[in-house]
């Protein structure tokens, strides 16, 4: 049975964010007995955008997750905060620019680049097709994985949250090579690497514009978290390709038995307040921009970056 908890900060101070994250995790009532003390926290560091844009996980939320974990698991728990390189981002610089190096010193946790170290090629079958995805051994050895994504609009897939955040953990930096089979790659990595707890950072969200909402969502099921978050963003889960595939591939629990705890905010509140983007209009606009770039490239001989193709 999957559970999702929705809650909200009273203000945007670090103390209030910490209290809200702790309350949301306590309401989730996740059974930590026997879970082990090797814990990996995976935030969403998207390029070098500051958390104030709504694009990247607020380090104050991750800090609160660290505090809660130590209180519940034990002060001697080994906690790593991990992210992988991306096509246009190097994790070592993102950690420095986005406040994570400072947080790691204050909280005495290690920062890990998932694109470095021991990388294991893992085979996975999605919709009858075999894929091989490179995964850092740290993720495979973790006793507990806490997925701390953003809840935001995405111009390619329409919406992104916990499942897509784990796609970012694939060790290969140039992840655009998976874009032709993006839904399969998202589902595949989530079949290989199992998220135990989801803490969705909705303090500042990214939709048509960034907006302060103060929302925190927790869940013990990565699919359930995404289904609820997609509705909050204004998307129909049945129209998000990777969500449909994740349901078919049974990545999460039976959604028919989903328990939704709304304290003190409701899903209706999130649906009403989220700064919605017109996905179809934006998709058409993006395709037009790409066509214009290709026309420019043909006429000028200039090169289009692979990530845009």
N, C-alpha and C positions, 0 to 999 in steps of 0.2 A: 504494500500500500504506500503510495507516494504522498508526501506532505509538502505544502508550500505555505510560508508565513509572509504576510505583508505588514510592514510597519513603517513608521515615519519619525524623523527627528523633530524636535520642537524648535531647534535653531541649527546653525551651521558651525557651532564651536566644536573643537576636537573632543572635548569632554562629552558633549551630547551625542556626537557620532559614535564614540566608543560605547556609551551606555546603550544606544539604540541597536548597534550590532550585537552586543552581548545579549540584550533582551530578545532579539529576533532568533539568535541561535539557541537560547534557552527554551523559547516557545517551540522550536523545532523538535526538541527533546530527542536528539540523535543519540543512540546508544554507543558510547565510546569504550565500553568495557571490552578489553581484549583487542582494541584496534591497533595497538603498538605505538611506539614513540618516534618513528621516523616519518615526519610530516612534510609534505610539499604544498606550498601555496602558489597557485598560478594566477597572477593578475592579468589584466588586458592592457598591455603597453602598445599602443597603436602609433607607430612612427614616433615623433617627438612632441606630440601635442600635450600640453599641460592638462591636468585633470579638470581645470576650470572650463575647458572646451566641451566637457562631457564625453570626450573620445577615449580617455584612458582612466584606469582605475585609480581612485583617490588613495594616496599612500596612507591617509588617516584611517581609511576603512581596513586596509591590510594590517596596519598597526593594531587596530582593535581586534582583528581576527587572531593575531599573534597572542595578544594578552588573554583572550578568552581560551585559546587552545592551551596555553601554559597553566591556566587556572584549572582546567578540566582534565588535562592529560598528565600534567606534572611539569615542574619548572625545569627539569632536566631533559625534556623532550628535544629531539634534534629537529629544528624547523628550518626549512630552506624556502626562499622566495625565488621562483624560477620563471624564466621567460626565454624564448628562442629568438634568434635573428629573423628578420623578415626581408622581403625584397628591397625595401628602401629604409631599413632600420637596423642598426647594430645595437644589440642589447646592452653592451657595456656603456655606450653613450646615453641610451635611454634611461638606464638606472641612475646615471649621474644627473642628467638634465631634469628628470621628473621627480626628484626628491627621494628616490629609493636608497641611494647610498647613505644619505643622512639618516633615514629611518632605520637602516640595517645596523648602523653604529649605535643608535639610541636603544634599539631593541635587542641588540646582540644576536642577530641572525645572519646567515650567510646568503649572499646573492649568487645565483647560478645561471649561467648561459646554457640553455638546453641544446644549443647547436655545437657545443664543445664537450669534450670528455668521451666517455664510452658510448658509442652509438650502435644500436642494434637494429638490423633490418627485420621488421615484423610483417609477416604475411597475414592478410585479412581478406575475407570474402564478403562482398557487399552486393546484394542483388544478383548473385550468381557469378560475379566477376572477381577475380583475384587481384589484389593490390599489394604492393610492398611499400611500407612507409618506414622511414628512419626515425627511431625513437630513442631518446636518451635513457640509459639504464636506470638513472635516478627515478624516473617515473615508474618504471617496471618494478623497482624494489620498494617503493614507498608503501608504508603501512596505511597512510591516510592521505588522500588528495583533496584539498580544498580549492575549489574553482571560484575565483572572484572576478566575474566578468562585468562588463557594462551592459546596460539595456539601451540599445540605440538603433536608429534607422541605418540601413546599409544599402548603398546604391546598386550593388550587384545581386545580393540574395534577398533584399527587402528588409531584412531584420537580422540582428546578431545579438547573441547573449552567451549562454554557457557552452552549448555544443560548438559554436564557432570559435569561442575562446580557446578550446582545446585543440582546434585545428592549428592555432598559432603555436602550439607546443611541438609540432612536427619539426624535427631537427634540421631539415633542409631549409636554408635561408630563402632561396628563390621559389617561394610557394606558388607563384603564378603558373608554374608548370602543371599544377593540379586543377587549374581553373576550368579546363574543359570537362572535368569530372568532379567539380567542386562539391556537390552534394554527397557523392560517394566518398570523397576524401574526408569530409567532415564526419560522416557516419563511421567511416573506417577507423579513424583515430580514436573515436569515442568507444568503439568496440574493443580496441586494444588497451586503452588507458581508461580505467573506470573512475569517474568522479564520485567521491563519497558525500561531500557536502558542497552545496552551492551557496555563495553569498553574493547576491547581485547588488552592485553599487548603482543606485539610482539617486544619489545625492544631487548630482548635476547630470541631466540627460541630454543626449544629442538627437534631435529630430530635425524639424525644419530650421530651428535655431537651438542653441544651448538654453537650458532652463533649469533653475534651481527647483528641485522637487522634494529633496530630503528623504526619498524612499529607500528602504532597505528590504530586500526579499531574500529569504533563506529557503532551502529545500534539501531534501535527502535524495532527490531524483533529478538528474540533469535534463531529461526530456520534459518532465512536469514543469520545471522552472522555465524552460524555453516556451512552452505552450502558453503559460500564464503571462510571461513577459511579452510575447508576440501580440497577445490581445491588448496588453497595456499600450503598446506602441501603435496599435491601430491596424495590425495585420490579421488576416484570417489564417490561422495555423494550417488549415487544409490547402492553402495556396502557396505555402512556403515549401519549396521542393525538398530541402534537406530535412525538414520536420516530417513531411509525409514519408520520406524514406526511412527516417529514424523510427517512426512508429511501425512501419512494415518490418523493419529489421529487429524490432523489439529491443531497442537500446535501453529503454526505460521500463518502468512498471506500467500496469494496466491503468490508463488514465480515467477509466470509468470508476475507479475507486479512489480518485484524488481527494485528499482532504485539504481544504483551503481555510487557513486561519487569517482572518482580517482584523488586525488589532494594531493601531486604531483606524487604519485606512482600509478602503475596499478596492477591489479591482475596478469597480465603476469610477471611483475617484481617479485612478491612474489613467483609465481610458479617456476620461474627460480632460485631464490636465496635461497629458503628454502633448508636446508640440508636433503634431502629426505632419508627415511629409506625404505628398501624393506620389506613391511609388511608380505607378504607370507613367505619369507625366515625366517624372525624373528619369525613368528608364529610357523613354523616347528621346529626351533631351541629351542623355549621355551617349546614346547610339548616334545621334546627329553630330555631336562633338567629335566622336571617334571617326566618323566618315569624313568630316572636314579636315581632321588631322591627317588622315590617309591621303586625301586629295592634296593637301599641302605637301606631304612627304613626296608624293609622286611628281609634283610640279617643281619642287625645290631640290630634291635629292637628299633632304635631311632625313634623320632616322627617328622613328617613334620608339620611345622606351618600351621594352617588352611587356612591362606591367600594364601598359595601356592598350595593348593589342587584344 
